Structure formats: C-alpha cells, structure tokens
Amino acid sequence: MKLKKKIALIDQHNNLGMWGNKFGGNFVPETLKKPIEELEILFNKMRNNKKFIQERDNYFENWIGSPTRFIYLRNLTNHIGGAQIWAKVVSDANGGAHKIYNATVHCLLAKKAGKKFIIGDTGAGYAGKMLSMAAKKFGLKCKIFMGAKDIKRQQPNVKAMKRNGAEVVPVYTGSQTLVDAVSECMRFWVANCDTTAMCVGSTVGPNIFVKICGWSTSQISRELKHQINEEFGSIPKKLKLYNCVGGGSSSYGFWSEFMDYNKKQVEFIGVEAGGPKAGKKHAAPLTYGSKLGILHGAAQYVNQNIEGQIEETDSISAGLDYPGVSPLHCFLKDIKRARYTAASDEDALNAYKLVTKFENLKPSLEPSHAFSVAIKDAKELSKNTIIVVNSCGDAHKDKNILISKLGKKYDKFN
Ligand SMILES: Cc1ncc(COP(=O)(O)O)c(C=O)c1O
C-alpha cells in the first residue's frame, strides 16, 4: 500500500470505495444504494464545475471568513523553550469551528439536488450548529440527531441550533453520544432519502461522505500552505502538524495539501482522546491498536469486544468521543505516513490552562488534546522546528465543563 503523488487521498480508493483495499467502502442497506449513487454523480459533476467552485469559494470567503489566522504563539514558545509553536486559528471561522466547511458544501449540494430538508449528526454540537447555520442560510429545513449525554454537556451549541430553527432530536440509545447520533441519523435517512439530504459530520460513513467532507475541509491546508510560504519563504525543513482526531475531518483537512512531502520534512501527528487516566475506556482506536470492523457503513479500526460488538468510549471531549475513525486515517496509519497518539482528559485540561495563561486563544477541549502533545514534544525539539497546531474549535461550548473541572480558577483561564 502506497500513497500516490498528485492525487488527493480522498480519490485514492478502489472501485469498491476502499482505501488500501481495506478501509471504507459502502456497507449500507439496499435502500441507500440509489441515493448514495445520486450523491456521487452530483458531487463528481459539481467538483469539476467552475461555477460551483466559484460559488463555494465565495461562501468560504465572504460567509465563513476564510482565510483563518496563522499565528505565532510567542509567549507559549518562550515559556516552553524548544520548537516554535504556531497555531492555525480555524476557530475564527463563522460559528467557531471547521465543521462549517462540510456543512456549507452539503447544503450547496442539497440545493442543487432540489432537496428541501437536511439532516445531520453531532457530538460536540459544532457539526449540528454549523449545519443549522448553513441550512438557515440556504432555506433548508434542518433536523439534528444528538446523544442525550452530549445535549447535557454541550448546551451552548444546542441553544445555537435551536436559535437557527433546527429541530434537535435527542438520542437515548447506547452510550447516548456521537456514535448513537450517527446511527439514528442514518436510520432516519433510510426512511426519508427521497426528500431529505444527509450530512455526515466528519470523514466517516459510506465512501461519498468521507470524500465530500475531506474535499470541504481541505480548505484549511490550502490556506495554511500559502500562509507558511508567505511567512517562511518556503516549506520549512522540519514542520510538524498536530491535530486532534475524532472522526478525522479537521486533521485530514489540515494535512491534505502536505501529503506529498516526505514525512521527515512534514510530519503529521494525530492526537486521539485517551479518556480519564484512571478509567479503562478511551476513544483512541488508532493509538491502542483496535481491530478492523464495520461501523456506520465503512470498514475501519474500531473499539470492539471479542464478539465484535462496539465498545463504549469515554472522553471529556464530546467531539472526540467516538469508537471508530475515518478510513483515511486508518490508511495513513497503516502506511506510516501519520503518527497517532493519545492525550488524557487531564492532559487536555492542563494544556487548556497553559495555552490560555500565555495566549489570547481559547482552544476547545478537542484541540486542547493536540496542544497537550505538541507542548510535550516542543520541549525536546530545537528552535528551527516549526510546530503548527490546528486550533479547530472555540472553548465557549465547553464553558460548563471547564467551570466544573477548574472551579473558581476557571475565571483565571478564561
Ligand atoms: C472543535 C472540534 N474539533 C474536533 C472534532 C473532532 O472531529 P473531527 O476529527 O472530525 O475533526 C470536533 C467534533 O465535533 C469538534 O467539534
């Protein structure tokens, strides 16, 4: 298995929709074959249509606010001593996270397909909030499926979805988190696909959803590559790109334009959720060697018991609290193009405290996982190494969790 040069990774699958002949595919009920095929035809037509690209870029620039900032975290760097730490502030994007790119493209496609309704899943609430924003913008009726546990812990985003006119459907099955929300959303789509478009909130699900999401979030690395070239004159000899990995959409989007570089020059570090330190549950299938299984229509490494039943996860971060991971990342792990590791709940909270103490940046709990590993690594590296962390979400949604974990000290770090 090898990475092909000059072809986007999202397109490097076989005719069964699988990457490395092993990950992804379309493990879907018969009823979804037709709507999936229709979406594939529409997407392939639109991505090669100049007018559509112009329309997309116009929304990215004038509505989402691209490009997002690329900033040097000088105070943090000086405090740590070692490699330079930079951030790509993707949380600058309209709504506060990268999920807006995928949501916008799905709504544009739904309009082209003549659909009036759009549904989606959400964990941290950002995918749902962004879909509700885009649906409102494009005049689509919107329904968001969200685990009951996540509804409780991500209230600011739930309120935003409702303000945007979306119906939030609580999911009470299983662990009442993202995995159950995606399942319920797909179940609804099976029965309503004639009238309704579905947006999967990450680079997971049947092949076409991985591709649309990856294609949309690639905007992040297109901007970053340009910004790095402007700042340093060329791509540095030692560049390390840190990103949290839940389903894997922000990380794929952050890395995609750098795929052809040698990993000694541009290294990719994916940080999964290790969960509570004392607990046995985690949401890190790549780090802890989970086995190949099928989840949400695709083959991937997934937390499962010996009978193949999906195992419950645990993480302070609702956006990373998912037992599976994108087939794109399974492939990148197998070919050793990316390195995957995990940060615990405690590590993420400590990183949040450190970043907010030294910088005017408030990464949500998801990117705080990536900051934790970047900060540890930076200490051991020299000044000519450039570390960039994708600060892909704003911590406003985590306010209640941060107050409960940090108590009165929260104000100090806010
Ligand atoms: C801010 C933020 N970062 C990261 C993630 C993880 O998802 P992904 O790996 O698809 O980027 C989420 C998911 O909700 C999120 O809201």
The ligand as an ORCA input file, in Angstrom:
! r2SCAN-3c Opt
* xyz 0 1
  C     -13.900     21.567     17.595
  C     -13.838     20.146     17.184
  N     -12.647     19.605     16.919
  C     -12.525     18.315     16.546
  C     -13.631     17.493     16.441
  C     -13.435     16.077     16.065
  O     -13.940     15.748     14.830
  P     -13.000     15.595     13.570
  O     -11.943     14.592     13.940
  O     -13.910     15.120     12.521
  O     -12.392     16.908     13.257
  C     -14.915     18.024     16.694
  C     -16.113     17.204     16.557
  O     -17.200     17.560     16.896
  C     -15.016     19.380     17.071
  O     -16.208     19.955     17.321
*
